[in-house]
Amino acid sequence: MSKILITGGTGLVGTRLTQMLLDQNHEVVILSRNPRNKNEFKWDFSKSYVDKKAFENTDYIIHLAGAGIADERWTAERKKIIIDSRVKTANLLFKTIKENNIQIKGFISASGIGYYGAVTTTTIFKETDTVGNDFLGEVCQKWEDAAHQFENLNVPVTILRTGIVLSKKGGALEKMRLPIISPLGSGKQYLPWIHTDDLCEMYIQAIKGNLKGIYNAVAPEHHTSITFSKALAKSIRRPYAGIHVPSFLLKLLFGALSVILLEGSKISAKKIEKNGYSFRFKTLKKALNNL
């Protein structure tokens, strides 16, 4: 079994991933700003500090750290935090690995489907498509560049461009469970999604050596805001309102951040399937019924 170091290990994905890794008898340690458990070690990228004990006998690093994209309005300060919390943390890991000649078998990083930009088009985006010309594209490009530097140390790199993560606790799904379910804006924008267990299993597959390179981490079934809302309403037995939440209202409430609610295109899952990954939750109906 392997020893895995996780950043962002106490977050939505990290918590579930840690449990799944432990269930498979892997050893997991977590880098945290406020360590509370014996398997947690302190780090603070703003002070370029990390407890080197966390790296002892580490086989793989899974980099999930990053301030929530949708947690706050996108002020200039917030944008800097979003980028720095992803890039500077990766840079600190790289610096520590390089300066201490630590040998690891792989570096596995989160990224986002925002790489392709917040746009609604007829394009089904594949991993080979170009980066989007907006803030989300900038974030993901810098995020991935920070991961790719590990290749300079001959460390294999895996990047998972992740869609909306559906989970039992917290995350997007919890915010969607309103008394009345309504589409947002035009309702025609796509919501690429993935069940948290499928996402975590992809990270585990990367550890097993089955996934190297860049992959879209989204379920193969495409849904618009309208079809997603209808499926959710039916699943949780709440009324569906055909009256859409107006775009102007979302822009007023969330500012520039509203683009992630109002825009979205189809994202292809074909590459990861061709590389042998078999989804447990291929359909939204199955995912929602499970959650």
Secondary structure as the mmCIF struct_conf table of DSSP 4:
data_model
#
loop_
_struct_conf.conf_type_id
_struct_conf.id
_struct_conf.beg_label_comp_id
_struct_conf.beg_label_asym_id
_struct_conf.beg_label_seq_id
_struct_conf.end_label_comp_id
_struct_conf.end_label_asym_id
_struct_conf.end_label_seq_id
STRN STRN1 LYS A 3 THR A 7
BEND BEND1 GLY A 8 GLY A 8
TURN_TY1_P TURN_TY1_P1 GLY A 9 THR A 10
BEND BEND2 GLY A 11 GLY A 11
HELX_RH_AL_P HELX_RH_AL_P1 LEU A 12 ASP A 23
TURN_TY1_P TURN_TY1_P2 GLN A 24 ASN A 25
STRN STRN2 GLU A 27 SER A 32
BEND BEND3 ARG A 33 ASN A 34
BEND BEND4 ASN A 37 ASN A 37
TURN_TY1_P TURN_TY1_P3 LYS A 38 ASN A 39
STRN STRN3 GLU A 40 ASP A 44
HELX_RH_3T_P HELX_RH_3T_P1 PHE A 45 LYS A 47
TURN_TY1_P TURN_TY1_P4 SER A 48 SER A 48
STRN STRN4 TYR A 49 VAL A 50
HELX_RH_3T_P HELX_RH_3T_P2 LYS A 52 PHE A 55
TURN_TY1_P TURN_TY1_P5 GLU A 56 ASN A 57
STRN STRN5 TYR A 60 HIS A 63
TURN_TY1_P TURN_TY1_P6 ILE A 69 ALA A 70
BEND BEND5 ASP A 71 GLU A 72
HELX_RH_AL_P HELX_RH_AL_P2 ALA A 76 GLU A 99
TURN_TY1_P TURN_TY1_P7 ASN A 100 ASN A 101
BEND BEND6 LYS A 105 LYS A 105
STRN STRN6 GLY A 106 GLY A 112
HELX_RH_3T_P HELX_RH_3T_P3 ILE A 113 TYR A 116
BEND BEND7 ALA A 118 ALA A 118
BEND BEND8 THR A 122 THR A 122
STRN STRN7 ILE A 124 PHE A 125
TURN_TY1_P TURN_TY1_P8 GLU A 127 THR A 128
BEND BEND9 ASP A 129 ASP A 129
HELX_LH_PP_P HELX_LH_PP_P1 THR A 130 GLY A 132
BEND BEND10 ASN A 133 ASP A 134
HELX_RH_AL_P HELX_RH_AL_P3 PHE A 135 HIS A 148
HELX_RH_3T_P HELX_RH_3T_P4 GLN A 149 LEU A 153
TURN_TY1_P TURN_TY1_P9 ASN A 154 ASN A 154
STRN STRN8 VAL A 157 THR A 162
STRN STRN9 ILE A 164 LEU A 166
BEND BEND11 LYS A 168 GLY A 170
HELX_RH_AL_P HELX_RH_AL_P4 GLY A 171 MET A 176
BEND BEND12 PRO A 179 ILE A 180
STRN STRN10 ILE A 181 ILE A 181
STRN STRN11 LEU A 184 LEU A 184
TURN_TY1_P TURN_TY1_P10 GLY A 185 SER A 186
BEND BEND13 GLY A 187 GLY A 187
BEND BEND14 GLN A 189 GLN A 189
STRN STRN12 TYR A 190 TYR A 190
STRN STRN13 TRP A 193 HIS A 195
HELX_RH_AL_P HELX_RH_AL_P5 THR A 196 ILE A 207
TURN_TY1_P TURN_TY1_P11 LYS A 208 GLY A 209
BEND BEND15 ASN A 210 ASN A 210
STRN STRN14 GLY A 213 ALA A 217
BEND BEND16 VAL A 218 VAL A 218
BEND BEND17 PRO A 220 GLU A 221
STRN STRN15 THR A 224 THR A 224
HELX_RH_AL_P HELX_RH_AL_P6 SER A 225 SER A 235
TURN_TY1_P TURN_TY1_P12 ILE A 236 ARG A 237
STRN STRN16 TYR A 240 TYR A 240
BEND BEND18 GLY A 242 ILE A 243
HELX_LH_PP_P HELX_LH_PP_P2 HIS A 244 HIS A 244
STRN STRN17 VAL A 245 VAL A 245
HELX_LH_PP_P HELX_LH_PP_P3 PRO A 246 PRO A 246
HELX_RH_AL_P HELX_RH_AL_P7 SER A 247 PHE A 254
HELX_RH_3T_P HELX_RH_3T_P5 GLY A 255 SER A 258
HELX_RH_AL_P HELX_RH_AL_P8 VAL A 259 LEU A 262
STRN STRN18 LYS A 266 ILE A 267
HELX_RH_AL_P HELX_RH_AL_P9 LYS A 270 LYS A 274
TURN_TY1_P TURN_TY1_P13 ASN A 275 GLY A 276
BEND BEND19 ARG A 280 ARG A 280
BEND BEND20 THR A 283 THR A 283
HELX_RH_AL_P HELX_RH_AL_P10 LEU A 284 ASN A 290
#
